[in-house]
């Protein structure tokens, strides 16, 4: 297996990032959502050009993003990014001030998520009512994953709280994916019926 190792700095190798039942379920859900988004993109693309209004591009982008998140769920690429950031902070002497950098990182993610929401909102402005649920799910997922990857201790503690035996982060991550899946399935079915 391939292993990234920079002596004294970073040790990381691709592997199974979350080998639990919920981890594999989440991975399968990411790929199922990506498949449903690809189906919705194909169904929308088959419609007359005046009725599409950017919807096919919207669904295609979501399909790619969700497939990427599915691969990341098990390859654990955010751990590599975290290790690189930690070692960069140590080597450049600002490790003790890392909390400020983490806060800036989270603020940047929130701004990027807001920008993504605005971009998609403009892209699908005439069909927002039909695709808003997917948009909400994706923006939520993007912000949630980035915040979780920042590794704030109090955020990690909160995300591991349990409700009805389920960890909060399971509910949040699977909930975001479910929003996208429901919206994609509805849109693929609705557009197929119009054909």
C-alpha positions in Angstrom: 0.0 0.0 0.0 1.2 3.5 -0.8 2.4 5.4 2.3 3.3 9.1 2.5 6.0 9.7 5.0 8.2 12.8 5.3 10.8 11.9 8.0 10.0 13.7 11.2 7.1 15.5 9.7 4.1 13.7 8.2 3.0 10.0 8.4 -0.1 9.2 6.4 -1.3 6.3 4.2 -4.6 5.8 2.5 -6.7 3.3 4.2 -10.1 2.7 5.7 -10.9 5.9 7.5 -14.1 4.7 9.2 -14.5 0.9 9.2 -17.7 1.0 11.4 -21.1 0.0 10.1 -22.2 3.6 10.2 -19.0 4.7 8.4 -19.7 2.2 5.6 -23.4 3.1 5.5 -22.4 6.8 5.1 -20.0 5.9 2.4 -22.7 3.9 0.5 -25.1 6.8 1.0 -22.6 9.3 -0.5 -22.3 7.1 -3.6 -26.0 6.5 -3.8 -26.6 10.3 -3.6 -24.0 10.9 -6.3 -25.7 8.3 -8.6 -29.1 9.9 -8.0 -27.7 13.4 -8.8 -26.2 12.0 -12.0 -29.6 10.6 -12.9 -31.3 13.9 -12.2 -28.6 15.7 -14.3 -29.3 13.3 -17.3 -33.1 13.6 -16.9 -32.9 17.4 -16.7 -30.5 17.6 -19.7 -33.1 15.7 -21.8 -35.6 18.5 -21.3 -36.0 21.5 -23.7 -33.2 24.1 -23.2 -35.6 26.8 -21.9 -36.8 24.5 -19.0 -33.3 23.5 -17.8 -32.0 26.9 -16.5 -28.7 25.5 -15.2 -30.3 22.5 -13.4 -28.3 19.9 -15.3 -25.1 21.6 -14.3 -26.3 21.9 -10.7 -27.0 18.1 -10.5 -23.7 17.2 -12.3 -21.7 19.3 -9.9 -23.4 17.7 -6.9 -22.8 14.2 -8.3 -19.0 14.9 -8.6 -18.9 16.5 -5.1 -20.8 13.7 -3.4 -18.6 11.0 -5.1 -15.5 12.9 -3.9 -17.0 13.0 -0.4 -17.7 9.2 -0.6 -14.0 8.5 -1.5 -12.9 10.9 1.3 -15.1 9.2 3.9 -12.9 6.1 3.7 -9.6 7.5 2.5 -9.5 10.0 5.3 -7.9 12.7 3.2 -8.7 15.4 5.8 -6.3 13.7 8.2 -3.5 14.3 5.7 -4.6 17.9 5.4 -4.7 18.2 9.2 -1.2 16.7 9.6 0.2 19.0 6.9 -1.3 22.1 8.7 -0.1 21.0 12.1 3.5 20.4 10.8 3.4 23.7 8.9 2.4 25.5 12.1 5.1 23.8 14.1 7.9 24.4 11.5 6.9 28.1 11.1 6.5 28.7 14.8 2.8 29.6 15.1 1.5 26.4 16.5 0.6 28.1 19.8 -1.6 30.5 17.9 -3.3 27.8 15.9 -6.7 28.5 17.4 -6.9 31.8 15.6 -6.0 30.1 12.4 -8.7 27.5 13.0 -11.2 30.2 13.6 -10.2 32.0 10.4 -10.4 28.6 8.6 -13.9 28.0 9.8 -15.0 31.6 8.9 -13.5 31.0 5.4 -15.5 27.8 5.1 -18.7 29.6 6.1 -18.1 32.3 3.6 -17.3 29.7 0.9 -20.5 27.8 1.8 -22.5 31.0 1.5 -20.8 31.8 -1.8 -21.7 28.3 -3.0 -25.3 28.8 -1.9 -25.5 32.1 -3.8 -23.8 30.6 -6.9 -26.2 27.6 -7.0 -29.1 29.9 -6.2 -28.4 32.0 -9.2 -27.7 28.9 -11.3 -31.1 27.3 -10.5 -33.1 30.5 -9.6 -36.1 29.5 -11.7 -36.2 26.0 -10.2 -35.1 26.7 -6.7 -38.4 25.4 -5.2 -37.7 22.0 -6.8 -34.0 21.8 -5.9 -33.6 23.9 -2.8 -33.7 20.8 -0.6 -30.6 19.4 -2.3 -28.9 22.8 -2.1 -29.6 23.0 1.6 -28.2 19.5 2.1 -25.0 20.1 0.2 -24.2 23.5 1.8 -24.9 22.0 5.2 -22.6 19.0 4.4 -19.8 21.2 3.2 -19.8 23.4 6.3 -20.3 20.5 8.7 -17.4 18.5 7.2 -15.0 21.4 7.2 -15.9 22.4 10.8 -15.4 18.8 11.9 -12.0 18.6 10.1 -10.8 21.7 11.9 -10.7 19.6 15.1 -11.8 22.1 17.7 -12.1 20.1 20.9 -15.4 21.5 22.0 -16.9 21.0 18.5 -15.6 17.4 18.5 -17.2 16.8 21.9 -20.5 18.2 20.8 -20.5 16.2 17.6 -20.0 13.0 19.6 -23.1 13.5 21.9 -25.7 10.8 21.5 -29.4 11.0 20.8 -31.4 7.8 20.8 -28.1 5.9 20.7 -26.9 7.7 17.6 -24.0 10.2 17.6 -25.0 13.7 16.6 -22.5 13.8 13.7 -24.0 10.5 12.3 -27.4 12.2 12.3 -26.1 15.5 10.8 -24.0 13.9 8.0 -26.5 11.3 7.0 -29.3 13.9 7.3 -27.5 16.2 4.8 -27.0 13.3 2.4 -30.6 12.3 2.8 -31.8 15.8 1.8 -29.8 15.6 -1.4 -31.0 12.0 -2.1 -34.7 12.9 -1.7 -34.4 16.0 -3.9 -32.4 14.2 -6.6 -34.8 11.2 -6.7 -37.8 13.6 -6.9 -36.2 15.6 -9.7 -35.1 12.6 -11.7 -38.6 11.1 -11.5 -40.4 14.4 -12.2 -38.3 15.1 -15.3 -38.7 11.5 -16.5 -42.5 11.9 -16.3 -42.3 15.0 -18.5 -40.6 13.1 -21.3 
